[in-house]
Amino acid sequence: MIKIAVAATAAALGLAYLALTKPRPPNVCGSPCGLPVTSPRVKLRHAKCRVLYSAAAEETPSLHRVANSNTKTKESSGEPSKFICAICFDEKPMPDRFKYSECNHIFCVPCMTKYAATQMHQNILKIICPNPNCSSELKPIHFQTSLPLEVIDRWETVRCESLIAESQKTYCPFKDCSVLLVDDGGEVVTSAECPSCHRLFCAQCRVPWHGMMTCQEYQNSKRS
């Protein structure tokens, strides 16, 4: 059985923040990540995400289009209409083939779908070809017709967030929100409003807004 390679990447929170006194209504990123776009800096980030997604779409047709077009070519040339999956080693019909242009390794759609879903469940950010000697990266576009939409969305969200330096990241402190916020590179501000849930929080203490208390007074009250 082929050994499945795992590339794990740890995520850490930065000390950054995005302070918005009058947040604009959120727009939605043009890629499948679906994250809100609420500032020029966030738009820049999502522009990168959108370029990344568009490039993948241009390079790789959808999974079933690849399989069907290749199957017709094989049949017209008299070549076999079946293949052996390199993961389960079962003989499969060509329409079940998962094969993309970045490498020549051939697997079946069900095995690759399970593989990608397992990697995402383990919070692996960069998913590579299951062949232990291959480093080709798999992208959400390769699975758009086989993985559930919520899995694709989560995968694309992680890829978008990975484009932002860790030192520029923080998250809304409210547990029912936790949206990613990005430092806009401006002045140091304590009181900030989350552009997603519109609640105030302290950007320095990274907690819900502590009212008239200074940050030092708040920290002292936590110790007592």
Secondary structure by P-SEA (a helix, b strand, c coil): cbbbbbbbbbbbbccbbbbbcccccbbbbccccccccccaaaaaaaaaaaaaaaaaaaacccaaaaaaaaaaaaaaaccccbbbbcccccccccccccccccccccccaaaaaaaaaaaaaaccccccccccccccccccccccccccaaaaaaaaaaaaaaacccccccccccccccccccccccccccccccccccccccccccccccccccaaaaaaaaac
